[in-house]
């Protein structure tokens, strides 16, 4: 039989060829202090209570504990940052902030 890379089970998304939509940085919300257990689905559900999410992601590895929610308008981003900052997931207060600031080079952060 064919070697079927995992068949129709998990990983059916074509992990490497698949790219997230191009999203303007101004439409992204940076999320920090996420509990280990948090998933993108949880972020998306949470995000949808404050607007229309285009994308939600929980970063792993070096970015562990952080994530991102992308919205369709900058108004939604502003509302979500207000609403989600200090929101609790599994008893842990998360942080929400503008994406653009989070992308600054580290050495500028404490200037």
N, CA, C and O atoms as CSV, one atom per row, in Angstrom:
chain,resi,resn,atom,element,x,y,z
A,1,UNK,N,N,0.825,-1.223,0.000
A,1,UNK,CA,C,0.000,0.000,0.000
A,1,UNK,C,C,0.850,1.260,0.000
A,1,UNK,O,O,2.052,1.221,0.260
A,2,UNK,N,N,0.206,2.362,-0.293
A,2,UNK,CA,C,0.911,3.652,-0.312
A,2,UNK,C,C,1.374,4.018,1.101
A,2,UNK,O,O,0.795,3.571,2.091
A,3,UNK,N,N,2.414,4.829,1.175
A,3,UNK,CA,C,2.970,5.145,2.488
A,3,UNK,C,C,2.160,6.194,3.250
A,3,UNK,O,O,2.457,6.466,4.413
A,4,UNK,N,N,1.160,6.778,2.630
A,4,UNK,CA,C,0.238,7.727,3.263
A,4,UNK,C,C,0.765,8.485,4.469
A,4,UNK,O,O,0.792,7.950,5.578
A,5,UNK,N,N,1.173,9.700,4.265
A,5,UNK,CA,C,1.694,10.494,5.388
A,5,UNK,C,C,0.604,10.738,6.421
A,5,UNK,O,O,-0.051,11.779,6.379
A,6,UNK,N,N,0.396,9.824,7.332
A,6,UNK,CA,C,-0.598,10.010,8.387
A,6,UNK,C,C,-2.026,9.915,7.860
A,6,UNK,O,O,-2.979,10.121,8.611
A,7,UNK,N,N,-2.179,9.606,6.575
A,7,UNK,CA,C,-3.518,9.426,6.010
A,7,UNK,C,C,-4.436,10.609,6.270
A,7,UNK,O,O,-4.028,11.769,6.201
A,8,UNK,N,N,-5.695,10.281,6.572
A,8,UNK,CA,C,-6.677,11.346,6.790
A,8,UNK,C,C,-6.769,11.731,8.265
A,8,UNK,O,O,-7.617,12.536,8.653
A,9,UNK,N,N,-5.905,11.160,9.067
A,9,UNK,CA,C,-5.940,11.450,10.500
A,9,UNK,C,C,-5.440,12.839,10.804
A,9,UNK,O,O,-5.790,13.798,10.116
A,10,UNK,N,N,-4.612,12.954,11.843
A,10,UNK,CA,C,-4.133,14.280,12.200
A,10,UNK,C,C,-3.073,14.761,11.209
A,10,UNK,O,O,-2.483,13.974,10.470
A,11,UNK,N,N,-2.853,16.064,11.217
A,11,UNK,CA,C,-1.857,16.618,10.301
A,11,UNK,C,C,-2.359,16.698,8.881
A,11,UNK,O,O,-1.563,16.796,7.948
A,12,UNK,N,N,-3.678,16.658,8.698
A,12,UNK,CA,C,-4.225,16.740,7.358
A,12,UNK,C,C,-4.182,18.140,6.772
A,12,UNK,O,O,-4.694,18.381,5.679
A,13,UNK,N,N,-3.559,19.076,7.514
A,13,UNK,CA,C,-3.592,20.467,7.065
A,13,UNK,C,C,-2.430,20.838,6.148
A,13,UNK,O,O,-2.371,21.978,5.686
A,14,UNK,N,N,-1.502,19.918,5.867
A,14,UNK,CA,C,-0.353,20.281,5.076
A,14,UNK,C,C,0.451,21.318,5.825
A,14,UNK,O,O,0.639,22.446,5.369
A,15,UNK,N,N,0.914,20.909,6.975
A,15,UNK,CA,C,1.547,21.780,7.957
A,15,UNK,C,C,2.502,22.822,7.362
A,15,UNK,O,O,2.502,23.968,7.811
A,16,UNK,N,N,3.302,22.460,6.383
A,16,UNK,CA,C,4.377,23.363,5.962
A,16,UNK,C,C,4.004,24.262,4.795
A,16,UNK,O,O,4.468,25.400,4.721
A,17,UNK,N,N,3.180,23.774,3.890
A,17,UNK,CA,C,2.821,24.597,2.737
A,17,UNK,C,C,1.784,25.640,3.126
A,17,UNK,O,O,1.588,26.632,2.425
A,18,UNK,N,N,1.125,25.402,4.250
A,18,UNK,CA,C,-0.020,26.210,4.641
A,18,UNK,C,C,0.422,27.471,5.367
A,18,UNK,O,O,1.119,27.404,6.380
A,19,UNK,N,N,0.014,28.617,4.846
A,19,UNK,CA,C,0.419,29.900,5.420
A,19,UNK,C,C,-0.783,30.650,5.988
A,19,UNK,O,O,-1.853,30.655,5.380
A,20,UNK,N,N,-0.615,31.281,7.148
A,20,UNK,CA,C,-1.710,32.114,7.646
A,20,UNK,C,C,-1.954,33.273,6.694
A,20,UNK,O,O,-1.065,33.645,5.928
A,21,UNK,N,N,-3.149,33.844,6.735
A,21,UNK,CA,C,-3.425,34.995,5.870
A,21,UNK,C,C,-2.490,36.151,6.212
A,21,UNK,O,O,-2.027,36.266,7.347
A,22,UNK,N,N,-2.218,36.996,5.238
A,22,UNK,CA,C,-1.395,38.178,5.480
A,22,UNK,C,C,-2.239,39.149,6.309
A,22,UNK,O,O,-3.285,39.616,5.858
A,23,UNK,N,N,-1.781,39.442,7.507
A,23,UNK,CA,C,-2.572,40.290,8.392
A,23,UNK,C,C,-1.769,41.541,8.752
A,23,UNK,O,O,-0.612,41.451,9.164
A,24,UNK,N,N,-2.386,42.683,8.596
A,24,UNK,CA,C,-1.728,43.929,8.995
A,24,UNK,C,C,-1.395,43.879,10.481
A,24,UNK,O,O,-2.236,43.472,11.283
A,25,UNK,N,N,-0.181,44.286,10.865
A,25,UNK,CA,C,0.181,44.290,12.291
A,25,UNK,C,C,-0.812,45.084,13.143
A,25,UNK,O,O,-1.040,44.750,14.306
A,26,UNK,N,N,-1.401,46.133,12.565
A,26,UNK,CA,C,-2.354,46.968,13.317
A,26,UNK,C,C,-3.628,46.210,13.673
A,26,UNK,O,O,-4.395,46.648,14.531
A,27,UNK,N,N,-3.853,45.069,13.013
A,27,UNK,CA,C,-5.072,44.297,13.271
A,27,UNK,C,C,-4.815,43.119,14.218
A,27,UNK,O,O,-5.699,42.295,14.453
A,28,UNK,N,N,-3.605,43.053,14.751
A,28,UNK,CA,C,-3.269,41.942,15.639
A,28,UNK,C,C,-3.221,42.382,17.092
A,28,UNK,O,O,-2.782,43.486,17.413
A,29,UNK,N,N,-3.680,41.496,17.956
A,29,UNK,CA,C,-3.569,41.715,19.399
A,29,UNK,C,C,-2.543,40.716,19.928
A,29,UNK,O,O,-2.640,39.517,19.665
A,30,UNK,N,N,-1.569,41.214,20.668
A,30,UNK,CA,C,-0.592,40.337,21.304
A,30,UNK,C,C,-1.154,39.885,22.647
A,30,UNK,O,O,-1.663,40.692,23.426
A,31,UNK,N,N,-1.052,38.583,22.904
A,31,UNK,CA,C,-1.555,38.027,24.162
A,31,UNK,C,C,-0.378,37.424,24.929
A,31,UNK,O,O,0.421,36.671,24.371
A,32,UNK,N,N,-0.287,37.761,26.198
A,32,UNK,CA,C,0.821,37.236,27.012
A,32,UNK,C,C,0.326,36.583,28.283
A,32,UNK,O,O,-0.845,36.695,28.645
A,33,UNK,N,N,1.252,35.890,28.964
A,33,UNK,CA,C,0.979,35.208,30.230
A,33,UNK,C,C,-0.103,34.131,30.101
A,33,UNK,O,O,-0.880,33.902,31.028
A,34,UNK,N,N,-0.138,33.478,28.940
A,34,UNK,CA,C,-1.114,32.399,28.745
A,34,UNK,C,C,-0.702,31.163,29.533
A,34,UNK,O,O,0.483,30.838,29.600
A,35,UNK,N,N,-1.675,30.469,30.133
A,35,UNK,CA,C,-1.348,29.194,30.779
A,35,UNK,C,C,-0.949,28.163,29.723
A,35,UNK,O,O,-1.386,28.233,28.574
A,36,UNK,N,N,-0.119,27.212,30.126
A,36,UNK,CA,C,0.327,26.146,29.228
A,36,UNK,C,C,-0.835,25.456,28.509
A,36,UNK,O,O,-0.705,24.999,27.374
A,37,UNK,N,N,-1.965,25.397,29.200
A,37,UNK,CA,C,-3.108,24.641,28.678
A,37,UNK,C,C,-3.890,25.363,27.590
A,37,UNK,O,O,-4.736,24.763,26.928
A,38,UNK,N,N,-3.609,26.655,27.404
A,38,UNK,CA,C,-4.404,27.447,26.460
A,38,UNK,C,C,-4.239,26.949,25.024
A,38,UNK,O,O,-3.149,26.545,24.618
A,39,UNK,N,N,-5.326,26.983,24.268
A,39,UNK,CA,C,-5.281,26.563,22.866
A,39,UNK,C,C,-5.724,27.728,21.979
A,39,UNK,O,O,-6.322,28.688,22.463
A,40,UNK,N,N,-5.428,27.639,20.681
A,40,UNK,CA,C,-5.860,28.698,19.759
A,40,UNK,C,C,-7.383,28.774,19.706
A,40,UNK,O,O,-7.960,29.845,19.517
A,41,UNK,N,N,-8.027,27.607,19.878
A,41,UNK,CA,C,-9.505,27.581,19.864
A,41,UNK,C,C,-10.057,28.422,21.008
A,41,UNK,O,O,-11.024,29.164,20.834
A,42,UNK,N,N,-9.439,28.302,22.174
A,42,UNK,CA,C,-9.877,29.100,23.325
A,42,UNK,C,C,-9.682,30.586,23.046
A,42,UNK,O,O,-10.552,31.405,23.343
A,43,UNK,N,N,-8.535,30.919,22.475
A,43,UNK,CA,C,-8.256,32.316,22.158
A,43,UNK,C,C,-9.263,32.842,21.146
A,43,UNK,O,O,-9.750,33.967,21.260
A,44,UNK,N,N,-9.568,32.009,20.150
A,44,UNK,CA,C,-10.506,32.426,19.123
A,44,UNK,C,C,-11.896,32.660,19.714
A,44,UNK,O,O,-12.548,33.659,19.410
A,45,UNK,N,N,-12.342,31.730,20.560
A,45,UNK,CA,C,-13.645,31.861,21.205
A,45,UNK,C,C,-13.691,33.127,22.053
A,45,UNK,O,O,-14.664,33.881,22.023
A,46,UNK,N,N,-12.625,33.340,22.802
A,46,UNK,CA,C,-12.509,34.525,23.634
A,46,UNK,C,C,-12.499,35.770,22.749
A,46,UNK,O,O,-13.185,36.753,23.032
A,47,UNK,N,N,-11.730,35.715,21.699
A,47,UNK,CA,C,-11.617,36.852,20.789
A,47,UNK,C,C,-12.930,37.195,20.130
A,47,UNK,O,O,-13.248,38.369,19.942
A,48,UNK,N,N,-13.688,36.187,19.779
A,48,UNK,CA,C,-14.963,36.413,19.088
A,48,UNK,C,C,-15.995,37.105,19.960
A,48,UNK,O,O,-16.997,37.600,19.444
A,49,UNK,N,N,-15.777,37.151,21.269
A,49,UNK,CA,C,-16.718,37.856,22.125
A,49,UNK,C,C,-16.520,39.367,22.020
A,49,UNK,O,O,-17.327,40.139,22.538
A,50,UNK,N,N,-15.444,39.791,21.349
A,50,UNK,CA,C,-15.153,41.228,21.261
A,50,UNK,C,C,-15.038,41.723,19.829
A,50,UNK,O,O,-14.653,42.868,19.595
A,51,UNK,N,N,-15.367,40.874,18.876
A,51,UNK,CA,C,-15.263,41.275,17.476
A,51,UNK,C,C,-15.219,40.044,16.600
A,51,UNK,O,O,-15.526,38.936,17.040
A,52,UNK,N,N,-14.831,40.255,15.348
A,52,UNK,CA,C,-14.743,39.140,14.417
A,52,UNK,C,C,-13.279,38.758,14.249
A,52,UNK,O,O,-12.509,39.497,13.636
A,53,UNK,N,N,-12.896,37.618,14.785
A,53,UNK,CA,C,-11.495,37.224,14.669
A,53,UNK,C,C,-11.233,36.642,13.287
A,53,UNK,O,O,-12.060,35.918,12.732
A,54,UNK,N,N,-10.064,36.972,12.742
A,54,UNK,CA,C,-9.628,36.410,11.468
A,54,UNK,C,C,-8.681,35.247,11.718
A,54,UNK,O,O,-8.526,34.355,10.884
A,55,UNK,N,N,-8.050,35.279,12.893
A,55,UNK,CA,C,-6.966,34.349,13.133
A,55,UNK,C,C,-6.671,34.322,14.618
A,55,UNK,O,O,-6.760,35.349,15.290
A,56,UNK,N,N,-6.323,33.164,15.130
A,56,UNK,CA,C,-5.891,33.071,16.526
A,56,UNK,C,C,-4.783,32.039,16.591
A,56,UNK,O,O,-4.838,31.011,15.915
A,57,UNK,N,N,-3.794,32.312,17.392
A,57,UNK,CA,C,-2.647,31.419,17.461
A,57,UNK,C,C,-2.063,31.439,18.869
A,57,UNK,O,O,-2.000,32.484,19.516
A,58,UNK,N,N,-1.634,30.256,19.332
A,58,UNK,CA,C,-0.918,30.168,20.605
A,58,UNK,C,C,0.492,29.720,20.258
A,58,UNK,O,O,0.683,28.654,19.673
A,59,UNK,N,N,1.467,30.521,20.612
A,59,UNK,CA,C,2.845,30.204,20.249
A,59,UNK,C,C,3.448,29.183,21.201
A,59,UNK,O,O,3.162,29.172,22.399
A,60,UNK,N,N,4.284,28.336,20.639
A,60,UNK,CA,C,4.943,27.303,21.436
A,60,UNK,C,C,6.448,27.553,21.422
A,60,UNK,O,O,6.928,28.490,20.783
A,61,UNK,N,N,7.185,26.699,22.137
A,61,UNK,CA,C,8.635,26.822,22.105
A,61,UNK,C,C,9.081,28.123,22.745
A,61,UNK,O,O,8.685,28.441,23.867
A,62,UNK,N,N,9.914,28.880,22.026
A,62,UNK,CA,C,10.474,30.101,22.583
A,62,UNK,C,C,9.399,31.118,22.937
A,62,UNK,O,O,9.547,31.879,23.893
A,63,UNK,N,N,8.320,31.131,22.168
A,63,UNK,CA,C,7.244,32.091,22.421
A,63,UNK,C,C,6.177,31.561,23.348
A,63,UNK,O,O,5.092,32.134,23.447
A,64,UNK,N,N,6.480,30.466,24.030
A,64,UNK,CA,C,5.506,29.827,24.907
A,64,UNK,C,C,4.906,30.816,25.904
A,64,UNK,O,O,5.612,31.644,26.479
A,65,UNK,N,N,3.583,30.713,26.097
A,65,UNK,CA,C,2.920,31.624,27.019
A,65,UNK,C,C,2.402,32.882,26.336
A,65,UNK,O,O,1.769,33.732,26.962
A,66,UNK,N,N,2.686,32.984,25.032
A,66,UNK,CA,C,2.165,34.130,24.293
A,66,UNK,C,C,1.340,33.658,23.109
A,66,UNK,O,O,1.450,32.514,22.669
A,67,UNK,N,N,0.515,34.557,22.606
A,67,UNK,CA,C,-0.324,34.204,21.479
A,67,UNK,C,C,-0.741,35.454,20.727
A,67,UNK,O,O,-0.267,36.555,21.009
A,68,UNK,N,N,-1.625,35.270,19.776
A,68,UNK,CA,C,-2.043,36.377,18.938
A,68,UNK,C,C,-3.480,36.169,18.490
A,68,UNK,O,O,-3.893,35.053,18.176
A,69,UNK,N,N,-4.233,37.260,18.466
A,69,UNK,CA,C,-5.580,37.231,17.893
A,69,UNK,C,C,-5.621,38.336,16.848
A,69,UNK,O,O,-5.236,39.471,17.129
A,70,UNK,N,N,-6.078,38.017,15.659
A,70,UNK,CA,C,-6.189,39.033,14.614
A,70,UNK,C,C,-7.661,39.346,14.365
A,70,UNK,O,O,-8.507,38.452,14.335
A,71,UNK,N,N,-7.948,40.630,14.186
A,71,UNK,CA,C,-9.316,41.089,13.964
A,71,UNK,C,C,-9.478,41.701,12.574
A,71,UNK,O,O,-8.513,41.847,11.824
A,72,UNK,N,N,-10.711,42.050,12.254
A,72,UNK,CA,C,-10.967,42.642,10.944
A,72,UNK,C,C,-10.858,44.165,10.943
A,72,UNK,O,O,-10.620,44.762,9.894
A,73,UNK,N,N,-11.029,44.806,12.113
A,73,UNK,CA,C,-10.908,46.263,12.169
A,73,UNK,C,C,-10.052,46.683,13.365
A,73,UNK,O,O,-9.923,45.944,14.341
A,74,UNK,N,N,-9.471,47.881,13.272
A,74,UNK,CA,C,-8.647,48.388,14.370
A,74,UNK,C,C,-9.493,48.724,15.593
A,74,UNK,O,O,-9.003,48.704,16.722
A,75,UNK,N,N,-10.782,49.035,15.358
A,75,UNK,CA,C,-11.691,49.302,16.483
A,75,UNK,C,C,-11.835,48.051,17.338
A,75,UNK,O,O,-11.826,48.118,18.567
A,76,UNK,N,N,-11.967,46.906,16.667
A,76,UNK,CA,C,-12.106,45.636,17.392
A,76,UNK,C,C,-10.836,45.327,18.178
A,76,UNK,O,O,-10.892,44.834,19.305
A,77,UNK,N,N,-9.706,45.623,17.572
A,77,UNK,CA,C,-8.425,45.417,18.250
A,77,UNK,C,C,-8.381,46.224,19.547
A,77,UNK,O,O,-8.026,45.704,20.604
A,78,UNK,N,N,-8.745,47.499,19.448
A,78,UNK,CA,C,-8.721,48.375,20.632
A,78,UNK,C,C,-9.665,47.869,21.715
A,78,UNK,O,O,-9.316,47.853,22.895
A,79,UNK,N,N,-10.860,47.458,21.307
A,79,UNK,CA,C,-11.847,46.956,22.268
A,79,UNK,C,C,-11.369,45.661,22.912
A,79,UNK,O,O,-11.536,45.454,24.114
A,80,UNK,N,N,-10.774,44.795,22.101
A,80,UNK,CA,C,-10.311,43.507,22.612
A,80,UNK,C,C,-9.169,43.672,23.605
A,80,UNK,O,O,-9.121,42.986,24.626
A,81,UNK,N,N,-8.240,44.593,23.299
A,81,UNK,CA,C,-7.120,44.821,24.217
A,81,UNK,C,C,-7.646,45.273,25.575
A,81,UNK,O,O,-7.202,44.791,26.617
A,82,UNK,N,N,-8.605,46.211,25.548
A,82,UNK,CA,C,-9.219,46.680,26.802
A,82,UNK,C,C,-9.882,45.537,27.553
A,82,UNK,O,O,-9.695,45.376,28.759
A,83,UNK,N,N,-10.664,44.743,26.819
A,83,UNK,CA,C,-11.465,43.700,27.461
A,83,UNK,C,C,-10.634,42.502,27.905
A,83,UNK,O,O,-10.916,41.897,28.940
A,84,UNK,N,N,-9.612,42.159,27.126
A,84,UNK,CA,C,-8.882,40.919,27.411
A,84,UNK,C,C,-7.721,41.097,28.380
A,84,UNK,O,O,-7.282,40.127,28.998
A,85,UNK,N,N,-7.219,42.316,28.522
A,85,UNK,CA,C,-6.114,42.520,29.459
A,85,UNK,C,C,-6.613,42.187,30.866
A,85,UNK,O,O,-7.629,42.715,31.316
A,86,UNK,N,N,-5.891,41.311,31.549
A,86,UNK,CA,C,-6.249,40.828,32.887
A,86,UNK,C,C,-7.443,39.877,32.897
A,86,UNK,O,O,-7.943,39.534,33.968
A,87,UNK,N,N,-7.906,39.448,31.732
A,87,UNK,CA,C,-8.941,38.418,31.672
A,87,UNK,C,C,-8.306,37.121,32.186
A,87,UNK,O,O,-7.117,36.888,31.975
A,88,UNK,N,N,-9.093,36.285,32.855
A,88,UNK,CA,C,-8.513,35.053,33.390
A,88,UNK,C,C,-8.808,33.844,32.525
A,88,UNK,O,O,-9.944,33.621,32.105
A,89,UNK,N,N,-7.769,33.070,32.265
A,89,UNK,CA,C,-7.919,31.759,31.634
A,89,UNK,C,C,-7.332,30.765,32.631
A,89,UNK,O,O,-6.176,30.882,33.036
A,90,UNK,N,N,-8.135,29.800,33.015
A,90,UNK,CA,C,-7.686,28.825,34.018
A,90,UNK,C,C,-7.097,29.492,35.254
A,90,UNK,O,O,-6.096,29.024,35.797
A,91,UNK,N,N,-7.717,30.587,35.701
A,91,UNK,CA,C,-7.270,31.250,36.918
A,91,UNK,C,C,-6.004,32.074,36.748
A,91,UNK,O,O,-5.471,32.590,37.731
A,92,UNK,N,N,-5.513,32.209,35.520
A,92,UNK,CA,C,-4.299,32.976,35.275
A,92,UNK,C,C,-4.652,34.228,34.478
A,92,UNK,O,O,-5.296,34.144,33.432
A,93,UNK,N,N,-4.230,35.383,34.973
A,93,UNK,CA,C,-4.548,36.641,34.281
A,93,UNK,C,C,-3.670,36.799,33.050
A,93,UNK,O,O,-2.442,36.799,33.139
A,94,UNK,N,N,-4.313,36.931,31.913
A,94,UNK,CA,C,-3.540,37.113,30.689
A,94,UNK,C,C,-3.315,38.605,30.425
A,94,UNK,O,O,-3.988,39.458,31.002
A,95,UNK,N,N,-2.367,38.899,29.553
A,95,UNK,CA,C,-2.114,40.278,29.152
A,95,UNK,C,C,-2.525,40.424,27.699
A,95,UNK,O,O,-2.383,39.492,26.907
A,96,UNK,N,N,-3.032,41.595,27.356
A,96,UNK,CA,C,-3.342,41.886,25.956
A,96,UNK,C,C,-2.709,43.231,25.626
A,96,UNK,O,O,-2.788,44.173,26.416
A,97,UNK,N,N,-2.083,43.317,24.464
A,97,UNK,CA,C,-1.405,44.552,24.098
A,97,UNK,C,C,-1.375,44.678,22.582
A,97,UNK,O,O,-1.724,43.745,21.859
A,98,UNK,N,N,-0.951,45.850,22.113
A,98,UNK,CA,C,-0.847,46.041,20.672
A,98,UNK,C,C,0.297,45.183,20.143
A,98,UNK,O,O,1.322,45.019,20.805
A,99,UNK,N,N,0.112,44.645,18.953
A,99,UNK,CA,C,1.103,43.754,18.364
A,99,UNK,C,C,2.376,44.493,17.997
A,99,UNK,O,O,3.478,43.997,18.231
A,100,UNK,N,N,2.228,45.661,17.429
A,100,UNK,CA,C,3.373,46.378,16.883
A,100,UNK,C,C,4.434,46.640,17.950
A,100,UNK,O,O,5.631,46.528,17.688
A,101,UNK,N,N,3.986,46.988,19.149
A,101,UNK,CA,C,4.926,47.257,20.232
A,101,UNK,C,C,5.711,46.003,20.598
A,101,UNK,O,O,6.903,46.070,20.895
A,102,UNK,N,N,5.035,44.865,20.572
A,102,UNK,CA,C,5.665,43.604,20.960
A,102,UNK,C,C,6.773,43.189,19.988
A,102,UNK,O,O,7.642,42.388,20.331
A,103,UNK,N,N,6.730,43.749,18.760
A,103,UNK,CA,C,7.711,43.351,17.759
A,103,UNK,C,C,9.009,44.130,17.833
A,103,UNK,O,O,9.972,43.801,17.139
A,104,UNK,N,N,9.046,45.164,18.671
A,104,UNK,CA,C,10.251,45.980,18.795
A,104,UNK,C,C,11.455,45.138,19.209
A,104,UNK,O,O,11.301,44.174,19.959
A,105,UNK,N,N,12.646,45.486,18.735
A,105,UNK,CA,C,13.854,44.765,19.177
A,105,UNK,C,C,13.981,44.844,20.689
A,105,UNK,O,O,13.692,45.876,21.294
A,106,UNK,N,N,14.412,43.751,21.289
A,106,UNK,CA,C,14.452,43.655,22.744
A,106,UNK,C,C,15.273,44.767,23.386
A,106,UNK,O,O,14.900,45.270,24.446
A,107,UNK,N,N,16.388,45.161,22.764
A,107,UNK,CA,C,17.259,46.136,23.423
A,107,UNK,C,C,16.613,47.517,23.564
A,107,UNK,O,O,17.060,48.333,24.369
A,108,UNK,N,N,15.558,47.776,22.778
A,108,UNK,CA,C,14.861,49.055,22.908
A,108,UNK,C,C,13.848,49.036,24.050
A,108,UNK,O,O,13.439,50.085,24.548
A,109,UNK,N,N,13.453,47.842,24.455
A,109,UNK,CA,C,12.310,47.699,25.351
A,109,UNK,C,C,12.472,48.448,26.664
A,109,UNK,O,O,11.506,49.008,27.183
A,110,UNK,N,N,13.709,48.465,27.216
A,110,UNK,CA,C,13.845,49.098,28.531
A,110,UNK,C,C,14.578,50.442,28.441
A,110,UNK,O,O,15.170,50.899,29.418
A,111,UNK,N,N,14.532,51.059,27.280
A,111,UNK,CA,C,15.194,52.350,27.098
A,111,UNK,C,C,14.538,53.414,27.978
A,111,UNK,O,O,14.957,54.571,27.964
